[in-house]
């Protein structure tokens, strides 16, 4: 799973936003064509957090924009190393963002 952090392009003007969105569509399309794409979506910047034993609900997440998770993708890869290589073409790097790469663990139920 890729978690996309930072790389926010919301401050860019219309054509620049369209251009970066097209890069994302192209990249995800190429992952799909190669059989790597499983699922993924951008995340809304708004949300809530439920915290602690008291289950206190607060508005959030309010992290620095460079740390905010903006979306996710689930990809199919042989191993973590291949997932790292696949991520290197991600458009988020053009805006200084990060890709956190994590293996999804199966739960026995």
C-alpha positions in Angstrom: 0.0 0.0 0.0 1.2 3.5 -0.8 0.2 6.3 1.5 0.8 9.7 -0.1 2.1 12.4 2.2 2.4 16.1 1.3 2.9 17.1 -2.3 -0.2 19.3 -2.0 -1.0 21.0 -5.3 -4.2 22.8 -4.2 -2.4 26.2 -4.3 -1.7 25.9 -8.0 -3.7 27.6 -10.7 -6.2 25.8 -12.9 -3.9 24.7 -15.7 -1.2 23.6 -13.4 -3.6 21.6 -11.3 -5.0 19.9 -14.5 -1.5 19.1 -15.6 -0.6 17.4 -12.3 -3.9 15.6 -12.2 -3.3 14.3 -15.7 0.2 13.0 -14.6 -1.6 11.1 -11.8 -4.2 9.6 -14.2 -1.4 8.6 -16.6 0.7 7.0 -13.8 -2.2 5.1 -12.4 -3.3 4.1 -15.9 0.2 2.7 -16.5 0.1 0.7 -13.2 -3.3 -0.7 -14.2 -2.0 -1.7 -17.7 1.0 -3.5 -16.1 -1.3 -5.3 -13.6 0.0 -3.5 -10.5 -3.0 -1.3 -9.7 -5.4 -2.9 -7.2 -7.3 0.1 -5.7 -6.9 3.7 -4.6 -8.5 7.1 -4.1 -7.5 10.6 -2.9 -8.7 11.5 0.6 -10.7 14.5 1.6 -8.7 17.1 3.6 -11.5 17.1 6.2 -12.1 14.5 8.8 -12.5 13.6 12.5 -10.3 11.8 15.0 -11.4 9.5 17.8 -8.8 9.4 20.6 -8.0 7.5 23.7 -10.0 5.5 26.2 -12.5 8.3 26.5 -13.1 8.2 22.7 -12.8 11.9 22.5 -13.8 13.2 19.0 -12.0 16.1 17.5 -11.8 17.8 14.1 -8.8 16.8 12.2 -6.4 15.7 10.9 -4.4 18.9 11.6 -0.9 18.0 10.7 1.6 20.0 8.8 0.6 19.8 5.1 3.9 17.9 4.3 2.8 15.1 6.7 -0.9 14.9 5.8 -2.0 11.7 4.1 -3.7 12.9 0.9 -4.6 9.5 -0.6 -3.6 5.9 -1.0 -3.1 3.2 -3.6 -3.0 -0.6 -3.2 -0.6 -2.1 -5.6 0.4 -5.7 -6.5 4.2 -6.3 -6.3 6.4 -9.3 -5.8 7.9 -7.8 -2.7 8.7 -4.6 -0.9 11.7 -3.8 -3.2 9.5 -4.0 -6.3 6.9 -1.8 -4.7 9.6 0.8 -3.9 10.8 0.7 -7.6 7.2 1.1 -8.9 6.6 4.1 -6.6 9.5 6.1 -8.1 7.5 7.3 -11.0 4.8 8.8 -8.8 3.9 12.4 -9.6 3.9 13.4 -5.9 7.7 13.8 -6.0 7.4 16.8 -8.3 5.7 18.7 -5.4 8.0 17.5 -2.7 5.7 14.8 -1.4 6.5 11.4 0.0 5.3 7.9 -0.6 5.1 5.7 2.4 5.2 2.0 1.3 3.7 -0.6 3.6 2.8 -4.2 3.2 -0.8 -5.1 3.9 -0.9 -8.0 6.3 -3.7 -10.5 6.1 -5.7 -11.2 9.2 -6.8 -14.7 10.0 -10.5 -14.5 10.9 
